[in-house]
Amino acid sequence: MNSGANPAVRVFADPESLFRGAAEFVASLAQGAASRGRFSVALSGGSTPVRLYALLASPPYRDRIDWARLHLFWADERCVPWDHRDSNYRLVYDMLLTKVSIPRGNVHRIVGEEEPECAAQEYDYDVRSFFEPSFPAFDLVLLGAGEDGHTASLFPGAAALRERTRLAVAVFFEPPRISRISLTLQALNHAREVIFLASGRAKAAVVHEILEDGNPKQYPAGLVRPADGRVTWMLDRDAAGLLMERR
């Protein structure tokens, strides 16, 4: 597998089929990684993966995952306390962590309530420490794509896209927008597996530009192409509405 390969694309009839397909994919990857002793996953927030997390916390998917071997990370986080309504950690906590038996030490959250630069440095250190002596390579990164082409908290034109050393950076916004912490392309492009989830007609244009037009605007979501990993776009029919028929 290499960065020159085209991403895999799977189209589902409706959102429920999409999320069940994603849950099946995640559960299968978790089972396959068990032979390596642990399974490292970086999760995303937002509304799109909510149903996926609910499914993973329920039979039959819950029972196929060895939660003691699963290590959870986050692709990005808002700079808010863990129990804030906008916290990506809280989303996963409510939908998943309260419903499965995962050791506390296996949950590697971004400490969003700290000063952003400090939080980014601490998270960078946490990720590196987990994977050392090897370079960090998540078994799976779960991402979405915004209508503007952003992914994690990497936005079009942002300086963070040019970062080549750090694995996590602070992303600042003018109030009232909330600043964030994000994994960088350096981290995302070393993953073994990346899944993009996209649902709804609002995502169709950006999906088309990335997958069919060659990403001419250099959307961050289209820049996630691991050199030694695989990218799979999982779409419902509405999100795939502008795609040409694929082989």
C-alpha positions as CSV (number, residue, x, y, z in Angstrom):
1,M,0.0,0.0,0.0
2,N,1.3,3.5,-0.8
3,S,0.3,7.1,-1.0
4,G,0.0,6.8,-4.8
5,A,-2.8,4.3,-4.6
6,N,-6.4,5.6,-5.0
7,P,-8.5,5.6,-1.8
8,A,-11.0,2.8,-1.6
9,V,-14.6,4.0,-1.9
10,R,-17.6,2.2,-0.4
11,V,-21.1,3.5,-1.0
12,F,-24.1,2.5,1.1
13,A,-27.8,3.0,0.4
14,D,-28.5,5.1,3.5
15,P,-27.0,6.4,6.7
16,E,-27.9,3.4,8.8
17,S,-26.3,1.0,6.3
18,L,-23.2,3.3,6.3
19,F,-22.8,3.2,10.0
20,R,-23.4,-0.5,10.3
21,G,-20.8,-1.0,7.5
22,A,-18.4,1.2,9.4
23,A,-19.0,-0.7,12.7
24,E,-18.4,-4.0,10.9
25,F,-15.1,-2.7,9.5
26,V,-13.9,-1.4,12.9
27,A,-14.8,-4.6,14.7
28,S,-13.0,-6.6,12.0
29,L,-9.9,-4.4,12.3
30,A,-9.9,-4.7,16.0
31,Q,-10.0,-8.5,15.8
32,G,-7.2,-8.6,13.3
33,A,-5.0,-6.3,15.5
34,A,-5.4,-8.5,18.5
35,S,-2.6,-10.7,17.4
36,R,-0.3,-7.6,17.8
37,G,-1.4,-7.3,21.4
38,R,-3.1,-3.9,21.2
39,F,-5.3,-1.8,18.9
40,S,-4.8,1.9,18.7
41,V,-7.6,4.1,17.4
42,A,-7.8,7.9,17.0
43,L,-11.5,9.0,17.0
44,S,-13.2,12.1,15.8
45,G,-16.1,14.2,17.1
46,G,-18.9,15.9,15.4
47,S,-22.4,14.6,14.6
48,T,-21.4,12.1,11.9
49,P,-19.8,9.3,14.0
50,V,-22.4,9.4,16.8
51,R,-24.4,6.5,15.4
52,L,-21.2,4.5,14.8
53,Y,-20.2,4.9,18.4
54,A,-23.6,3.8,19.6
55,L,-23.4,0.7,17.4
56,L,-19.9,-0.2,18.7
57,A,-21.2,0.0,22.2
58,S,-24.0,-2.5,21.4
59,P,-24.1,-6.2,20.5
60,P,-23.0,-7.7,18.3
61,Y,-20.1,-5.3,17.6
62,R,-19.3,-4.7,21.3
63,D,-18.8,-8.4,21.9
64,R,-16.3,-8.8,19.1
65,I,-13.9,-6.2,20.4
66,D,-11.3,-7.0,23.2
67,W,-11.7,-3.7,25.0
68,A,-8.8,-4.4,27.3
69,R,-6.5,-4.2,24.3
70,L,-8.1,-1.2,22.7
71,H,-6.3,2.2,23.2
72,L,-8.3,5.3,22.3
73,F,-6.9,8.6,21.1
74,W,-8.5,11.6,19.5
75,A,-7.8,13.1,16.1
76,D,-8.7,16.5,17.5
77,E,-10.4,18.3,20.5
78,R,-11.9,21.6,21.3
79,C,-10.2,23.7,24.0
80,V,-13.0,23.1,26.6
81,P,-13.3,21.0,29.8
82,W,-13.9,17.3,29.3
83,D,-17.6,17.6,30.3
84,H,-18.4,20.5,28.1
85,R,-21.1,19.9,25.5
86,D,-18.6,20.7,22.7
87,S,-16.0,18.3,23.9
88,N,-15.2,15.4,21.5
89,Y,-14.1,13.4,24.5
90,R,-17.5,13.9,26.2
91,L,-19.2,12.6,23.0
92,V,-17.2,9.4,23.1
93,Y,-17.6,9.2,26.8
94,D,-21.4,9.4,26.6
95,M,-21.8,7.2,23.6
96,L,-19.2,4.6,24.2
97,L,-17.0,4.7,27.3
98,T,-19.9,4.5,29.7
99,K,-21.1,1.3,28.0
100,V,-17.9,-0.8,27.6
101,S,-15.2,-2.1,29.9
102,I,-12.1,-0.3,28.8
103,P,-9.2,0.3,31.3
104,R,-8.8,3.9,32.3
105,G,-5.1,3.8,31.2
106,N,-6.2,2.9,27.7
107,V,-8.0,6.2,27.2
108,H,-5.6,8.9,26.0
109,R,-7.6,12.1,25.9
110,I,-6.5,15.6,24.9
111,V,-6.7,17.8,27.9
112,G,-8.7,20.5,26.3
113,E,-9.0,22.6,29.5
114,E,-5.3,23.4,29.6
115,E,-3.6,26.2,27.7
116,P,-3.7,25.1,24.1
117,E,0.0,25.1,23.4
118,C,0.7,23.1,26.5
119,A,-2.1,20.7,25.8
120,A,-0.8,20.1,22.3
121,Q,2.8,19.5,23.6
122,E,1.5,17.1,26.2
123,Y,-0.6,15.2,23.7
124,D,2.3,15.0,21.3
125,Y,4.4,13.5,24.1
126,D,1.7,11.0,25.1
127,V,1.3,9.7,21.5
128,R,5.1,9.4,21.1
129,S,5.5,7.7,24.4
130,F,2.8,5.1,23.6
131,F,4.4,4.0,20.3
132,E,8.1,4.4,21.2
133,P,10.7,3.2,20.1
134,S,8.8,3.2,16.8
135,F,7.4,6.3,15.0
136,P,3.7,6.6,15.9
137,A,1.4,4.7,13.6
138,F,-2.2,4.3,14.6
139,D,-3.9,1.1,13.7
140,L,-7.0,3.2,12.7
141,V,-7.8,6.8,12.4
142,L,-11.5,7.7,12.0
143,L,-12.1,11.0,10.3
144,G,-14.8,13.1,8.7
145,A,-14.7,15.8,6.0
146,G,-16.3,19.1,6.4
147,E,-18.2,20.9,3.7
148,D,-15.1,23.2,3.5
149,G,-12.8,20.2,3.1
150,H,-11.3,20.3,6.6
151,T,-10.6,17.1,8.6
152,A,-9.8,16.7,12.3
153,S,-9.0,20.4,13.0
154,L,-6.9,21.0,9.9
155,F,-8.6,23.7,7.9
156,P,-7.9,24.9,4.3
157,G,-4.9,27.2,4.2
158,A,-3.9,26.7,7.9
159,A,-0.3,26.9,8.9
160,A,-0.8,23.5,10.7
161,L,-0.9,21.8,7.2
162,R,2.8,22.7,6.8
163,E,3.9,21.2,10.1
164,R,6.4,18.4,9.4
165,T,7.8,17.7,12.9
166,R,5.1,17.9,15.5
167,L,2.3,15.3,15.8
168,A,-0.2,17.6,17.5
169,V,-0.6,21.4,17.3
170,A,-2.8,24.1,18.7
171,V,-5.2,25.7,16.2
172,F,-6.4,29.2,17.2
173,F,-9.5,31.0,16.2
174,E,-10.9,34.5,16.9
175,P,-13.7,34.4,19.5
176,P,-16.4,33.3,19.6
177,R,-15.0,30.2,17.8
178,I,-13.3,27.8,20.2
179,S,-9.6,27.1,19.6
180,R,-8.6,23.4,19.2
181,I,-5.9,20.8,19.3
182,S,-5.3,18.6,16.3
183,L,-3.2,15.8,15.1
184,T,-1.1,16.9,12.1
185,L,-0.7,15.4,8.7
186,Q,2.6,14.0,9.9
187,A,0.6,11.9,12.4
188,L,-2.3,11.0,10.1
189,N,-0.2,10.0,7.2
190,H,1.6,7.3,9.2
191,A,-1.7,5.5,10.1
192,R,-2.2,1.9,9.0
193,E,-5.9,2.5,8.2
194,V,-7.9,5.6,7.8
195,I,-11.7,5.7,7.4
196,F,-13.5,8.8,6.2
197,L,-17.2,8.9,7.0
198,A,-19.4,11.2,5.0
199,S,-23.2,11.4,5.0
200,G,-25.7,13.7,3.4
201,R,-26.0,15.8,0.2
202,A,-24.0,18.7,1.8
203,K,-20.9,16.6,1.6
204,A,-21.3,15.6,-2.1
205,A,-19.4,18.5,-3.6
206,V,-16.3,18.2,-1.5
207,V,-16.3,14.4,-1.8
208,H,-16.5,14.7,-5.6
209,E,-13.6,17.2,-5.7
210,I,-11.3,15.1,-3.6
211,L,-12.1,11.7,-5.1
212,E,-12.9,12.5,-8.7
213,D,-11.2,15.8,-9.5
214,G,-7.8,15.2,-7.9
215,N,-8.3,17.6,-5.0
216,P,-7.4,20.7,-7.0
217,K,-8.1,23.0,-4.0
218,Q,-5.9,21.0,-1.8
219,Y,-8.5,20.3,0.8
220,P,-7.0,18.9,4.0
221,A,-9.2,15.8,3.9
222,G,-7.7,15.0,0.5
223,L,-4.1,15.3,1.8
224,V,-4.5,12.4,4.2
225,R,-2.8,9.7,2.1
226,P,-0.6,7.4,4.4
227,A,2.6,6.3,2.7
228,D,2.2,2.8,4.1
229,G,-1.5,2.6,4.9
230,R,-4.9,2.5,3.4
231,V,-7.6,5.1,3.1
232,T,-11.3,4.1,2.8
233,W,-14.0,6.6,2.1
234,M,-17.4,5.2,3.4
235,L,-20.3,7.2,2.0
236,D,-24.0,7.1,2.0
237,R,-25.7,7.5,-1.4
238,D,-26.4,11.2,-0.9
239,A,-22.7,12.0,-0.1
240,A,-21.7,10.0,-3.1
241,G,-24.3,11.6,-5.3
242,L,-21.8,13.5,-7.6
243,L,-19.3,10.7,-8.0
244,M,-18.9,9.1,-11.4
245,E,-19.4,5.3,-11.6
246,R,-16.2,3.8,-10.1
247,R,-14.5,0.6,-11.0
